[in-house]
Amino acid sequence: MSNQDWQGKRVTVAGLGVSGIPAAKVLHGLGAVVTVVNDGDDERSRAQAAELEAQGITVRLGDGATLPESTELIVTTPGWKPDKPLFTAAAEAGVPVWGDVELAWRLRGRDGREPAPWLAVTGTNGKTTTVRMLASILEAAGLRTAAVGNIGVSLLDAVLGDEEYDVLAVELSSYQLHWAPSLRAHSAAVLNLAPDHLDWHGSMEAYVADKGRIYEGNRIACVYNAAEKATEDLVREADVEEGCRAIGFTLAAPGPSQLGVVDGILVDRAFVANRQKQAQELAEVTDVNPSAPHNIANALAAAALARAFGVEPAAVRDGLRAFRPDPHRIEHVADVAGVAYIDDSKATNTHAAEASLAAYDPIVWIAGGLAKGATFDELVTGAAGRLRGVVLIGRDRALIREALARHAPEVPVVDLDRTDTGAMSEAVREAARLARPGDTVLMAPACASMDMFANYNKRGEAFADAVRALADESA
């Protein structure tokens, strides 16, 4: 669409916040008549509304259900569920609904520049780490790039800003993919699939289908997890451009058209001259920080996307060596009295916690929080043999306690019947009491944090503070 196409177009933006405010400003700048609707009417929302209204944008607080008159397009923030009355009204009126990702995709190249290709990543867990690894590899190759999207950096800013990019590393959530029908990536990866956000999608089938949208129209490579057939099935079902290849990644020795691991070396049998007989060394396992199995998988997925874009092997190695993970992702905090303390507060669901628990042995596990409808029997069954003890915190800790009673009855459990933020200090002290030298105290809650903390970052910070206090006492 040209600028002229936007002039006077009546657009409703659903929701304020990280993506809604930039979308409203961009659309207003293009000449659209913008109305923002928002369910909330709190102090923060009113401040945001005042900022937009000062620029000539209409904002309706406390009324996100009614479709404004003469609306021609809705641009929604990712958190708004598809069953909202606003979207029902839009469907009845024949009004299209785009997400902020769809808007960014449609606005690429508006200034006459060749739009940067997108290397896109989704999955239940590991998205942010993989996208940041990918950006580090691309930078090591001398390419102008940025890690954008669900990682917390606006795609609209990247697409419409003054910075020119050769390629973008794009993290996409299932929410964003649901509202992005036109997206066509250069190459894309689905890292893994496990139940999550089912309250938003309505079913596991709908959740998986939205994840699979990332493969639609891929030009060069669809990267899948060879250990999870469901991700390969999504590749088979996708409508891609002719010549687009299916590329697997595995923690085992790779077959043709796969990347994998051989004797501690990350190797490529996909982007080589003779993939039936040749393999290209990319990096050592020790180049990946941290070298936990699920993080090696992330590195292989990032390497596959980079190789699909033509990046040389040396840049894969250099990019992985340069990469530093975000806080609260299997982050080593300290060793105290011979016990390692690991912060994996980002493990907000059972799939993430399973990967984290698989990386250590023996473990004193700190877990609990908001379960989001999850069950814990499978997680506990898989980890039972590595558990020295468990400390439970948070609102839904009883669900984990009951699973432990069923599948690991011999493991000592401390159940902290408190949900104030100070509970973390007590949890760390109880974990230290259970641990022996050589053990790992692992805070991988398998639950969301909002029952006790503002977010998983605050939860991780509370854990780290408690560990440091313990270390000071032991010094």
C-alpha positions as CSV (number, residue, x, y, z in Angstrom):
1,M,0.0,0.0,0.0
2,S,1.3,3.5,-0.9
3,N,1.0,6.4,1.5
4,Q,-1.9,7.6,-0.5
5,D,-3.8,4.4,0.2
6,W,-3.5,5.1,3.9
7,Q,-4.8,8.7,3.7
8,G,-8.1,8.9,5.6
9,K,-8.3,5.1,6.1
10,R,-10.2,4.4,9.3
11,V,-8.1,2.0,11.4
12,T,-8.8,0.7,14.8
13,V,-5.8,-0.4,17.0
14,A,-6.8,-3.0,19.6
15,G,-4.8,-2.4,22.7
16,L,-2.1,-0.1,24.1
17,G,1.3,-1.3,25.2
18,V,4.6,-2.3,23.6
19,S,3.1,-3.0,20.1
20,G,-0.2,-1.0,20.1
21,I,1.3,2.4,20.7
22,P,4.0,2.2,18.0
23,A,1.3,0.8,15.6
24,A,-1.0,3.7,16.3
25,K,1.7,6.3,15.8
26,V,2.9,4.8,12.6
27,L,-0.6,4.6,11.1
28,H,-1.4,8.1,12.2
29,G,1.9,9.3,10.5
30,L,0.8,7.6,7.3
31,G,-2.4,9.6,7.3
32,A,-4.9,7.1,8.7
33,V,-7.7,8.1,11.0
34,V,-6.7,6.0,14.0
35,T,-8.9,5.0,17.0
36,V,-7.3,3.0,19.8
37,V,-9.6,0.8,21.9
38,N,-8.3,-0.6,25.2
39,D,-10.0,-2.8,27.9
40,G,-8.1,-1.2,30.8
41,D,-8.7,2.2,32.2
42,D,-6.0,2.4,34.9
43,E,-3.5,5.2,35.6
44,R,-0.9,3.8,33.1
45,S,-3.4,3.5,30.4
46,R,-4.6,7.0,30.9
47,A,-1.1,8.3,30.7
48,Q,-0.5,6.4,27.4
49,A,-3.9,7.7,26.1
50,A,-3.0,11.3,26.9
51,E,0.3,10.9,24.9
52,L,-1.6,9.6,21.8
53,E,-4.4,12.1,22.1
54,A,-1.9,14.9,22.1
55,Q,-0.9,13.7,18.6
56,G,-4.5,13.7,17.3
57,I,-5.2,10.0,17.9
58,T,-8.6,9.0,19.4
59,V,-8.4,6.6,22.4
60,R,-11.3,4.8,24.0
61,L,-10.4,3.3,27.4
62,G,-12.4,0.6,29.1
63,D,-14.2,-0.3,25.9
64,G,-12.4,-2.9,23.8
65,A,-15.5,-4.8,22.8
66,T,-17.2,-2.4,20.4
67,L,-16.1,-2.0,16.8
68,P,-15.8,1.8,16.1
69,E,-18.1,3.0,13.3
70,S,-16.7,2.8,9.7
71,T,-13.6,0.8,10.7
72,E,-11.9,-0.5,7.6
73,L,-9.0,-2.4,9.3
74,I,-8.1,-3.6,12.8
75,V,-4.5,-3.8,13.9
76,T,-4.3,-5.8,17.1
77,T,-1.7,-6.3,19.8
78,P,-0.6,-9.9,20.3
79,G,-2.3,-10.5,23.6
80,W,-5.9,-10.0,22.4
81,K,-7.5,-13.4,22.2
82,P,-9.2,-14.3,18.9
83,D,-12.6,-14.8,20.6
84,K,-12.8,-11.2,21.7
85,P,-16.2,-9.6,20.8
86,L,-14.4,-6.9,18.8
87,F,-13.1,-9.6,16.4
88,T,-16.4,-11.3,16.2
89,A,-17.9,-7.9,15.1
90,A,-15.1,-7.4,12.7
91,A,-15.7,-10.8,11.0
92,E,-19.4,-10.1,10.7
93,A,-18.7,-6.7,9.1
94,G,-16.0,-8.1,6.8
95,V,-13.2,-6.0,8.4
96,P,-9.7,-7.6,8.2
97,V,-7.6,-8.0,11.3
98,W,-3.8,-7.7,11.2
99,G,-1.3,-8.0,14.0
100,D,1.7,-5.7,14.4
101,V,3.9,-8.2,12.5
102,E,1.5,-8.3,9.6
103,L,1.6,-4.4,9.5
104,A,5.4,-4.4,9.6
105,W,5.5,-7.0,6.8
106,R,3.2,-4.9,4.6
107,L,5.2,-1.7,5.2
108,R,8.6,-3.1,4.3
109,G,10.4,-1.2,1.6
110,R,8.2,1.8,1.7
111,D,11.1,4.2,1.2
112,G,12.3,2.5,-1.9
113,R,15.0,0.5,-0.2
114,E,15.2,-3.3,-0.8
115,P,13.5,-4.8,2.2
116,A,15.7,-6.9,4.4
117,P,14.9,-10.6,4.4
118,W,13.5,-12.2,7.6
119,L,15.0,-15.2,9.2
120,A,12.2,-16.2,11.6
121,V,12.1,-18.3,14.7
122,T,9.2,-19.7,16.8
123,G,8.7,-22.6,19.3
124,T,7.4,-23.1,22.8
125,N,10.8,-22.5,24.3
126,G,14.2,-21.2,23.3
127,K,13.0,-18.5,20.8
128,T,14.8,-15.5,22.3
129,T,18.1,-17.3,22.9
130,T,18.1,-18.7,19.3
131,V,17.3,-15.4,17.8
132,R,20.0,-13.7,19.7
133,M,22.5,-16.4,18.8
134,L,21.4,-16.0,15.1
135,A,22.0,-12.2,15.3
136,S,25.4,-12.8,16.8
137,I,26.3,-15.2,14.0
138,L,25.1,-12.8,11.3
139,E,27.1,-10.0,12.9
140,A,30.2,-12.2,13.0
141,A,29.6,-12.6,9.2
142,G,29.8,-8.8,8.8
143,L,26.1,-8.4,8.0
144,R,24.0,-5.5,9.2
145,T,21.3,-7.1,11.4
146,A,19.1,-6.9,14.5
147,A,17.2,-9.3,16.8
148,V,13.6,-8.0,16.6
149,G,10.0,-9.0,17.2
150,N,8.7,-10.9,20.2
151,I,12.2,-10.4,21.8
152,G,11.0,-6.9,22.8
153,V,12.2,-4.8,19.9
154,S,9.5,-3.4,17.7
155,L,9.5,-4.8,14.1
156,L,7.8,-1.6,13.0
157,D,10.8,0.4,14.3
158,A,13.2,-2.0,12.4
159,V,11.2,-1.8,9.2
160,L,10.6,2.0,9.2
161,G,13.6,3.3,11.0
162,D,16.6,5.0,9.5
163,E,18.9,2.0,10.0
164,E,19.5,-0.2,7.0
165,Y,19.7,-4.0,7.4
166,D,21.0,-6.8,5.3
167,V,18.8,-9.3,7.2
168,L,16.7,-9.4,10.3
169,A,16.6,-12.2,13.0
170,V,12.9,-12.3,14.0
171,E,11.3,-13.9,17.0
172,L,7.7,-14.6,16.5
173,S,5.2,-15.8,19.1
174,S,2.1,-18.0,18.3
175,Y,0.0,-14.9,19.0
176,Q,1.8,-12.9,16.4
177,L,1.7,-15.6,13.8
178,H,-2.0,-16.0,14.3
179,W,-2.5,-12.5,13.0
180,A,0.2,-12.5,10.2
181,P,-1.4,-14.2,7.2
182,S,0.9,-12.6,4.6
183,L,4.2,-13.2,6.2
184,R,6.7,-15.0,3.9
185,A,10.1,-15.5,5.5
186,H,13.4,-16.2,3.7
187,S,13.8,-19.2,6.1
188,A,12.2,-20.1,9.4
189,A,12.5,-22.6,12.3
190,V,10.1,-24.2,14.7
191,L,12.3,-25.2,17.7
192,N,9.9,-27.4,19.6
193,L,6.2,-27.8,20.5
194,A,4.6,-28.3,23.9
195,P,1.3,-27.3,25.5
196,D,1.4,-23.6,26.2
197,H,-1.0,-20.6,25.9
198,L,-3.9,-23.0,25.3
199,D,-6.3,-20.6,27.1
200,W,-5.5,-18.1,24.2
201,H,-5.6,-20.6,21.3
202,G,-8.4,-22.8,22.6
203,S,-6.7,-26.1,21.8
204,M,-3.3,-27.7,21.2
205,E,-4.2,-28.2,17.6
206,A,-4.9,-24.5,17.1
207,Y,-1.7,-23.6,18.9
208,V,0.4,-25.9,16.7
209,A,-1.3,-24.6,13.6
210,D,-0.5,-21.0,14.4
211,K,3.2,-22.0,15.0
212,G,3.2,-23.7,11.6
213,R,2.2,-20.5,9.9
214,I,5.9,-19.5,10.1
215,Y,6.8,-21.9,7.3
216,E,4.2,-20.6,4.8
217,G,5.9,-19.2,1.7
218,N,9.4,-19.9,2.9
219,R,11.9,-19.4,0.1
220,I,15.1,-21.2,1.1
221,A,14.8,-23.4,4.2
222,C,12.3,-24.8,6.7
223,V,14.3,-25.7,9.8
224,Y,12.7,-28.4,12.1
225,N,13.6,-30.3,15.2
226,A,14.4,-33.9,14.2
227,A,13.6,-35.1,17.7
228,E,10.0,-33.8,17.5
229,K,8.1,-35.3,14.5
230,A,5.4,-32.6,15.0
231,T,7.7,-29.9,13.8
232,E,8.7,-31.9,10.7
233,D,5.0,-32.6,10.0
234,L,4.4,-28.8,9.9
235,V,7.1,-28.5,7.2
236,R,5.4,-31.2,5.2
237,E,2.0,-29.4,5.5
238,A,3.4,-26.0,4.6
239,D,2.9,-24.3,1.2
240,V,6.5,-23.1,0.4
241,E,8.2,-21.8,-2.7
242,E,9.6,-24.3,-5.1
243,G,13.1,-25.4,-4.1
244,C,12.7,-24.6,-0.4
245,R,14.4,-27.3,1.6
246,A,13.5,-29.1,4.8
247,I,16.5,-28.9,7.2
248,G,16.6,-30.8,10.4
249,F,18.7,-30.3,13.5
250,T,19.6,-33.0,16.0
251,L,21.7,-33.6,19.1
252,A,22.8,-36.9,17.5
253,A,25.0,-37.5,14.4
254,P,23.2,-35.7,11.5
255,G,21.9,-37.4,8.4
256,P,21.9,-35.7,5.0
257,S,20.1,-32.3,5.1
258,Q,20.6,-32.1,8.8
259,L,22.9,-30.3,11.3
260,G,24.0,-32.2,14.4
261,V,26.7,-33.2,16.8
262,V,29.6,-35.6,16.3
263,D,32.3,-36.1,19.0
264,G,31.6,-32.7,20.6
265,I,31.6,-30.9,17.2
266,L,28.6,-29.1,15.7
267,V,28.5,-30.2,12.1
268,D,26.5,-29.4,8.9
269,R,25.4,-32.0,6.4
270,A,22.8,-29.7,4.8
271,F,24.7,-26.8,3.2
272,V,27.6,-28.7,1.8
273,A,28.5,-29.7,-1.8
274,N,27.9,-33.4,-1.2
275,R,25.6,-33.9,1.8
276,Q,25.5,-37.6,1.2
277,K,29.2,-38.0,2.0
278,Q,30.5,-34.7,3.4
279,A,30.1,-32.8,6.7
280,Q,31.3,-29.3,7.5
281,E,32.6,-28.5,11.0
282,L,30.9,-25.4,12.4
283,A,31.9,-25.1,16.1
284,E,32.7,-27.1,19.2
285,V,30.0,-27.8,21.8
286,T,32.2,-25.8,24.2
287,D,31.7,-22.7,22.0
288,V,28.1,-22.7,23.1
289,N,27.3,-20.8,26.4
290,P,25.9,-22.6,28.4
291,S,26.5,-26.0,26.8
292,A,23.3,-27.6,28.2
293,P,21.7,-30.0,25.6
294,H,18.7,-27.7,24.9
295,N,21.0,-24.8,24.3
296,I,23.1,-26.9,21.9
297,A,19.8,-27.5,20.0
298,N,19.2,-23.7,20.0
299,A,22.7,-23.2,18.6
300,L,22.1,-25.7,15.8
301,A,18.8,-24.1,14.8
302,A,20.5,-20.7,14.7
303,A,23.4,-22.1,12.7
304,A,20.9,-23.7,10.2
305,L,19.2,-20.4,9.5
306,A,22.5,-18.6,9.2
307,R,23.8,-21.2,6.8
308,A,20.6,-21.0,4.8
309,F,21.4,-17.3,4.3
310,G,24.9,-18.2,3.1
311,V,27.0,-17.5,6.2
312,E,30.4,-19.2,6.3
313,P,31.3,-21.8,8.9
314,A,33.9,-19.5,10.7
315,A,31.2,-16.9,11.3
316,V,29.0,-19.6,13.0
317,R,31.8,-20.4,15.3
318,D,32.7,-16.8,16.1
319,G,29.1,-15.8,16.6
320,L,28.4,-18.6,19.0
321,R,31.6,-17.8,21.0
322,A,30.6,-14.1,21.2
323,F,27.1,-14.8,22.3
324,R,26.1,-14.2,25.9
325,P,22.7,-15.5,27.1
326,D,20.1,-13.2,28.7
327,P,19.8,-13.3,32.4
328,H,17.7,-15.9,34.1
329,R,18.2,-18.5,31.4
330,I,20.2,-21.4,33.1
331,E,22.4,-18.7,34.6
332,H,25.1,-19.8,37.0
333,V,24.8,-17.4,40.0
334,A,27.4,-18.8,42.5
335,D,29.0,-21.8,44.1
336,V,28.4,-21.9,47.8
337,A,29.9,-24.7,50.0
338,G,30.5,-26.9,46.9
339,V,26.9,-26.5,45.6
340,A,26.2,-24.7,42.3
341,Y,23.2,-22.4,42.2
342,I,21.5,-22.0,38.8
343,D,18.8,-19.4,37.9
344,D,16.5,-20.6,35.2
345,S,13.5,-18.4,36.1
346,K,12.7,-18.2,32.4
347,A,11.5,-21.8,32.6
348,T,7.9,-20.8,33.0
349,N,6.4,-24.0,31.6
350,T,7.0,-27.7,32.0
351,H,8.7,-28.1,28.6
352,A,11.4,-25.5,29.6
353,A,11.8,-27.0,33.0
354,E,12.2,-30.5,31.6
355,A,15.1,-29.3,29.4
356,S,16.7,-27.5,32.4
357,L,16.4,-30.5,34.7
358,A,18.0,-32.7,32.1
359,A,21.2,-30.7,32.2
360,Y,22.1,-31.4,35.9
361,D,22.5,-34.3,38.3
362,P,21.9,-34.5,41.3
363,I,19.5,-31.5,41.8
364,V,17.7,-29.7,44.5
365,W,14.8,-28.3,42.6
366,I,13.0,-25.0,43.5
367,A,9.7,-25.0,41.6
368,G,6.2,-23.6,41.6
369,G,4.1,-20.5,40.7
370,L,1.2,-20.2,38.4
371,A,0.6,-23.5,36.5
372,K,-1.4,-22.0,33.6
373,G,-3.4,-25.2,33.4
374,A,-0.3,-27.4,33.2
375,T,0.1,-30.9,34.7
376,F,3.4,-32.2,36.1
377,D,3.3,-36.0,36.1
378,E,5.4,-36.4,33.0
379,L,7.9,-33.8,34.2
380,V,8.4,-35.4,37.6
381,T,8.6,-38.9,36.2
382,G,11.4,-37.9,33.9
383,A,13.4,-36.0,36.6
384,A,12.8,-38.2,39.6
385,G,16.1,-40.1,39.4
386,R,18.1,-36.8,39.5
387,L,16.3,-35.2,42.4
388,R,18.0,-34.8,45.7
389,G,15.1,-32.8,47.1
390,V,12.5,-30.3,46.1
391,V,11.4,-26.9,47.5
392,L,8.0,-25.7,46.4
393,I,6.8,-22.1,46.3
394,G,3.9,-20.3,44.7
395,R,0.1,-20.5,44.4
396,D,-0.1,-23.8,42.4
397,R,2.7,-25.7,44.2
398,A,0.2,-28.4,45.4
399,L,0.0,-29.7,41.8
400,I,3.7,-30.4,41.7
401,R,3.6,-31.8,45.3
402,E,0.9,-34.3,44.3
403,A,2.9,-35.3,41.2
404,L,6.0,-35.9,43.4
405,A,3.9,-38.0,45.8
406,R,2.8,-40.2,42.9
407,H,6.1,-40.5,41.0
408,A,8.9,-39.7,43.4
409,P,7.6,-40.4,46.9
410,E,11.1,-41.0,48.3
411,V,12.3,-37.5,47.4
412,P,12.2,-35.0,50.3
413,V,9.9,-32.1,49.7
414,V,9.7,-28.7,51.5
415,D,6.4,-27.0,50.9
416,L,6.6,-23.3,51.7
417,D,3.1,-22.1,52.5
418,R,3.6,-18.5,51.6
419,T,3.4,-16.4,48.4
420,D,5.1,-13.2,49.4
421,T,8.3,-12.2,47.7
422,G,10.4,-13.0,50.8
423,A,9.6,-16.7,50.3
424,M,12.4,-16.9,47.8
425,S,15.0,-16.3,50.5
426,E,13.5,-19.1,52.7
427,A,13.4,-21.4,49.6
428,V,17.1,-20.9,48.9
429,R,18.0,-21.6,52.6
430,E,15.9,-24.8,52.5
431,A,17.5,-25.9,49.3
432,A,20.9,-25.3,50.8
433,R,19.9,-27.5,53.7
434,L,18.9,-30.3,51.4
435,A,22.0,-30.0,49.1
436,R,25.3,-31.8,49.3
437,P,28.7,-30.8,47.8
438,G,28.6,-31.5,44.1
439,D,24.8,-30.9,43.8
440,T,23.1,-28.2,41.9
441,V,20.3,-26.1,43.3
442,L,18.2,-25.3,40.3
443,M,15.4,-22.7,40.2
444,A,13.4,-23.9,37.2
445,P,9.9,-23.2,38.4
446,A,7.9,-24.8,35.5
447,C,5.3,-22.1,36.2
448,A,4.7,-18.4,35.6
449,S,5.7,-15.9,38.2
450,M,2.9,-13.4,38.5
451,D,1.4,-14.9,41.7
452,M,4.5,-13.6,43.6
453,F,6.5,-11.4,41.3
454,A,6.0,-8.8,38.6
455,N,7.7,-11.1,36.0
456,Y,10.2,-13.9,35.7
457,N,13.0,-11.4,35.8
458,K,12.1,-10.2,39.2
459,R,11.8,-13.8,40.4
460,G,15.2,-14.5,39.1
461,E,16.7,-11.4,40.7
462,A,15.1,-12.5,44.1
463,F,16.7,-15.9,43.7
464,A,20.1,-14.4,42.8
465,D,19.9,-12.0,45.7
466,A,19.1,-14.8,48.1
467,V,22.0,-16.9,46.8
468,R,24.5,-14.0,47.2
469,A,23.3,-13.4,50.7
470,L,23.9,-17.1,51.5
471,A,27.4,-16.8,50.0
472,D,28.2,-13.8,52.1
473,E,27.2,-15.6,55.2
474,S,29.3,-18.6,54.2
475,A,32.4,-16.5,53.4
